């Protein structure tokens, strides 16, 4: 079992440090994060909020809490509330971190979906908000796997439902569930390949899984064959859609041979959606290896490191 500070911090900081590595921007002596890590931070905020609410009221409301936390992110990026009735979100502690107000990526689909989610109505797997296959629901989902670290099936379901808040295509939802499942399985002590296979078995139970499953299996075959990274990654796509991103992440993580620096250097230099791919790979490997497996030079100047450490510890406290 890896349900401890070392591996919780490893998952969150591994994703953020790898994100910053791909983003490749320094300011004020810090390596800056992209919107991938911003949104993962708001995912964590929503889960801790849901856990605290359950202690007080005895009712879990994961998806509503995640929705309102994403509305906080929308506020940081636009300066506006999607609905005046959402003004209660402005009391959130996470909004005190000024760095989260910086615009660090496109996030167009998520911003548009959140802006249109008024009157407490938001996207669900049944009532889809759009037809987007984008990867925005995937790259923010590591904290879901961390929170549901003892129940990978629940991680898969909540991962899918959380992605549906902003992305309406099944090829955007299932990869988010797959990623959350893998984080949960790894924290339970599973290997990367073992948890990947279990996640794909879980995916088979969901209608519309065929394309995402085929892409993921292709990625695993390429990894097993030892295919050269450049050609294999191009064969799997740019990583702009959810199914492409999880396939690329599987290929890269399964090709990992114990050298996180070499892995992320390869991924961050990819001529595609390197920010999101680095974030997902860094989270997987960080959960597997723990914080001590992340190069210190990536951590020491990482933007929002304090928030990430506090967030990982809060999430661990929430799961007990």
N, C-alpha and C positions, 0 to 999 in steps of 0.2 A: 504494500500500500504506500502511496505517495501523497496522502492527504495531510500535508504538513506545510509549514511556511516555506521551506526550501523549494518545493515544487509548485506551490501556488504562486509564489513570487517569480519562480522560473518561467511559468507559463505566461504571466502578464508582462513581465519585463522582457522576456525573450521575444514576444511579439512586438513590443514597442521598440526595443533596440534594433531589431531587424527591419522594422518599418522605417526608423530613422536612417538606418544604413542605406536603404533604397532611396529614401527621399533626398538624401545627400545635401542637406542645407544646414549650415551653421549660422548661429546668430547669438551675440552676447556670450560667446564661449560655450554654447550648448549645441548639441545635435538635435535638430527639431524633428518632431513627430508629424505625421500626416493626419488627415481626417479619419484614417482607419483606427488609430489608437484613440483619437477623440471619441469616436462612436463606441469603441469597446469600453471606454471609461463610463460612458452613459449607460451602457448595458449593465455594467457592474452596479452602478448607482440604482438602477431600477430593481435589480434582484435583491440588494440589501434593503431597499425601501419595502419591497414585498415581504421579506422575512420579518422586518420590524413591525410592519402592519399586522402580520399574522400573529405575532406574539401579543399584540395589544387587543386585536379583535377576533382572533381565532379563525380568520378566513384568508386563504391565500389568493392573491390576485396578480399573478405573475405578468400576464399580458397587459392588463391595464397599467400596471406600474411601469413596465417597459415602454409602453406607448407614451406615458407622460414624461418619462425620462428622455425619450427621443425628442419630445416637444421642447425640453430644456435645451437640447443640442440645437434644434431649429432656432430657438431664441438666440443662442450665442452666435449663430452664423448670420442671422438676418436682423436682429434687434427688434423683431416683432413677434407677437403672439399670434398663432394661427386663429385663435378664438379668444375673445376677452374673458370667457369663462375659465380659461386655463391660467389665470393670473396667480392661482395658488402655487404653481410650480416655481415661482420666483423666489420662494423661501428656501429653495434647495441649497444645501451646503456646497454641492459641487459647483454651483455657479459663482462661488467666491474665487475660483482659480482663473485668474485673468487670461492665462495662456490658452484656455479652451475657447476663447472668443476669436482667436485667429482663424482666418480662412486658409485651410491647408490642402484643399482638394476640391474636386468638382461636386461630388455628392448630389448631383442634380436630381436624380430619381428620388432619393430619400427626402430631399428638401421639398420637392414638388408634392410628393405624397403626403408629407406631414403638414404642409401648408393647406392642403385640401381636406384634411381630416378635422372637420369642425363638428360641433354638437355632439362631442364624445363618440363620433363614429370613425372607425379606422378599418384598415384592411384586415381580412381574415382569410383562412384557407378556403372557406366556403363562399364568402362575399369578397371577391378579389378587387383590389383598389386599382389595378392596372394590369398590363400584360408583360411587365418588365422581367427579363431574364438576367438582369444585371447582378453583379457579385456583391452589392452593398449589404445584403443580409448575411453574407458568409463571413466577411472579414471582421465583423463586430461580435461574433458568437462565442469566442473562447470562454468568456465568463459564465456562459450558460452551462458549458461542460464542467467548469469548476464548481459551480453551485450544486449541480446534480451529479456530484462526483461519486455517489453511491448508487445511482440509478441511471444508467446510460440510455435506457429506453425513454425515460422522462426527458433526458437531455435532448434526444433526437426530436421528440414531439414539440417541446418548447422552442427548440432551435428553429424548427419549421414555422411555428406559429409566430415567432418574433420576426422572422424574415418577411412573413406575409403582411406585416404592418405597413411595409413600404414597397414590397416587390410581389407582384401577383402571379408570376409564372411558376409552375411546379419545378422547373429547372433552376429557379432561384431559391426555392424553399428547401428542397431535399438536400442540396449541398450544405446549407446552413445546419440542418439537422445532423448530417453526416459528420461535419466538423465538430459540433458540440459532443456528439457521441464519442468520437475519437479522444477528445480531451478527457472526458469522463473515464473512458476505459483505460487510458494511460495512467491517470491518477489512481485508479484501482490496482495498478501494478502490471497492466498488460503491455506487451511490446507494440511497436508501431504497426507492424504487419498484421499481427493478431487482432488489434483493435480495428484496423482498416477493414479486414474481412468481416468482422462482426458488424461493423457499421453498414457494410453493403448488404449483408443478410437482412438487417433491419429495414433497409431501404426497399427491399423487394416486396415488403408488405404494403407499400403505399402505391395507390393508383398513379399512373403516369411516370413511373420510375425508369422506364426503359432507356431513354437517351442518357440520363445521368449515370445509370449503372454501366451502360456500355462504355462510356468515356472513362469511368473510374477503373473498370477492368482492363481497358486498353493501357491505361497508365501503369497498372501493376505489371502487365506483361512486358512493357517496355523497360521497367525497372529491373525485372527479373532477367531480362535478356542482356543487361549491361549496355544498352544502347547509349551512344554518346549524347550528352545532355543537350547540346545545341540542336541536333536534328530531332531528338525525341520531344523536346519542349515545343518546337515549332509544329510538330505533328499534332500536339494536343491543343493548340490554339494560343490566343493572346492572354487569356485569363480575365477577359472583360465580363463574361457571363459566369453565372454560378457554377454550371456544370464544367466549364473549362477550368475555372479556378481550382475546384476541388480535385480535378484530375491532375493538374499540374502540381498541386501541393502533395498529392499522393506519390507521384513519380519522384519528386525531389526528396521528400521525407524518407521514402523507402531506399533511395540511393545514398542516404546519409550513412557515413562510415565512422562516425565519432568525432568528426572535425566540423563543428558548427560554423566556424569562421569561413572555411572553404565552401560550405554549403550556401551560406547566406551571401557570400561574395558572388557566387555563381548566379544565384537567384536575383540578387539586386541589380545585376548587370543584364538581365533578360530584356530583350526588345519587345516588351509587352507590358502587362499590368504588374510591374515589378513591386510597387508599393504593397498592394494587397497580397501578392504571392509571398513576399518576404514576411509580412505580418502573420499569415497563416502558418507558414513553415516554422517561423521563429516560435510561435506559440506551441506547436506540436513538439518540437525538439526541446524547448524550454521546460515543458511539462515533463518530458521524458528524462532529461538530464538534471533538472534543477537549476537554481540560480547560479551555482558554482560552475556550471558548464558554459555560461555565457562569457565571452571575452570581457575582461574588466574594462578595457579601453572603450568598449561600447557603452558601458553602464555609467562610468564616472561622470560623463558630461551629458547624460541623457536628460532631455527636457521632461519636466513633470515627474521625475523619479520619485519624489516624496509622495505624490498622489498615487502613483502606481504601487508603491510599497504599502501605503495605508489601505489602499483599495483591496489588494490581495489579502492582507491580514483581516480586514473587515469581512471579506467573503468567507475566509476560513472560519472565523468566529461564528458567522451566521449558520454554517453547516454543522458546527459542533465537532 
